[in-house]
Amino acid sequence: MFQDMVFGTAIRLLGNQADAEDVAQTVFLKAFERFGVIGASPAAAGWLKTVTTNICLNHLSRYRARWQLFSELDGHQDDRIEYASTLVAVDPSPDDVQVDRQARLEQALRALPDHQRVPLVLFHFEDKSYQEIATALGVSVGKVKTDIHRGRETLKRQLSFDHESR
Amino acid sequence: MNPDELERLVDRELKRLPAPKTPPTLMPRVLMSISRPWYERSWFSWPRSWQAASVVTLAALIIGIGMLQPTVAGELGARFPEFLGSAGARLVAAAREIGTLASAMALVRRAVLEPILGSLAAFIVLMWTACAAFGAALTRLALGGTSQP
């Protein structure tokens, strides 16, 4: 029921399918251990989302030294290959163009460097404020704004490209 | 396009995106992990009572070994004096050799390393600074001036 939400949050924050699967597995194991408490609770979705976000941020901070330089240099090539297998199934329909456009936007989002993608996802998908994101990531609000803005600019270029190529 | 318009545009487009689909292998993986008995999972996921029992057992084991060790050593010494005597002599000889080696290393340090220690430290600092500057330049030039959280 919540599996797409948990996996979706994880893969957008981490930008990597293998890591997202590991995080999703950890989240579901935690949920299973607390099933008696959260099983029928209306707050289950919120609990799952919060736990997923926290585990993803912990995961990223554990590998922060790695993403400080080298994550940008590797170009996320492997993730792009893996990406195709995580897309929503595409049925032949008149909405094919829209589906294709969304797939490219999702791909562009995941291809953003971690320091742009993570605050961008927290802002637009988790509805966190700049201040909350800055606190969660341990950086200044100004830096969060700058990184999110750069991420948006990159996504806008993708959107503009789609618009022009139509 | 001003930043507010950009924010609204990106927000609208991102929120239209469908949720990524969970790979079909994930849930079987989770179920397999859940179906394993508790003692095959990590200690942190054990039932609380078993966690407490394992901590108490471990503590009792450590305390027991600590309390019994002098008695056991004395008993062994009384029953096998020759064996312990030869083992003790070997230990003393090994300790002496280690001591001699440590003295030799200290001598080498005083005679060879200490005179150049200042220069070595300066060299390391210089190289570190050069690497940091190169990294910063690379980040700025090659990566478009991005910075990290």
Boltz contact constraints between the chains, C-beta under 6 A:
constraints:
  - contact:
      token1: [A, 3]
      token2: [B, 22]
      max_distance: 6.0
  - contact:
      token1: [A, 4]
      token2: [B, 19]
      max_distance: 6.0
  - contact:
      token1: [A, 4]
      token2: [B, 22]
      max_distance: 6.0
  - contact:
      token1: [A, 7]
      token2: [B, 22]
      max_distance: 6.0
  - contact:
      token1: [A, 8]
      token2: [B, 19]
      max_distance: 6.0
  - contact:
      token1: [A, 8]
      token2: [B, 20]
      max_distance: 6.0
  - contact:
      token1: [A, 11]
      token2: [B, 20]
      max_distance: 6.0
  - contact:
      token1: [A, 21]
      token2: [B, 26]
      max_distance: 6.0
  - contact:
      token1: [A, 24]
      token2: [B, 26]
      max_distance: 6.0
  - contact:
      token1: [A, 25]
      token2: [B, 29]
      max_distance: 6.0
  - contact:
      token1: [A, 25]
      token2: [B, 30]
      max_distance: 6.0
  - contact:
      token1: [A, 28]
      token2: [B, 30]
      max_distance: 6.0
  - contact:
      token1: [A, 32]
      token2: [B, 34]
      max_distance: 6.0
  - contact:
      token1: [A, 68]
      token2: [B, 148]
      max_distance: 6.0
  - contact:
      token1: [A, 72]
      token2: [B, 143]
      max_distance: 6.0
  - contact:
      token1: [A, 86]
      token2: [B, 20]
      max_distance: 6.0
  - contact:
      token1: [A, 88]
      token2: [B, 18]
      max_distance: 6.0
  - contact:
      token1: [A, 88]
      token2: [B, 21]
      max_distance: 6.0
  - contact:
      token1: [A, 102]
      token2: [B, 17]
      max_distance: 6.0
  - contact:
      token1: [A, 106]
      token2: [B, 17]
      max_distance: 6.0
  - contact:
      token1: [A, 115]
      token2: [B, 148]
      max_distance: 6.0
  - contact:
      token1: [A, 115]
      token2: [B, 149]
      max_distance: 6.0
  - contact:
      token1: [A, 124]
      token2: [B, 11]
      max_distance: 6.0
  - contact:
      token1: [A, 124]
      token2: [B, 14]
      max_distance: 6.0
  - contact:
      token1: [A, 137]
      token2: [B, 149]
      max_distance: 6.0
  - contact:
      token1: [A, 139]
      token2: [B, 149]
      max_distance: 6.0
  - contact:
      token1: [A, 152]
      token2: [B, 6]
      max_distance: 6.0
  - contact:
      token1: [A, 152]
      token2: [B, 10]
      max_distance: 6.0
  - contact:
      token1: [A, 155]
      token2: [B, 10]
      max_distance: 6.0
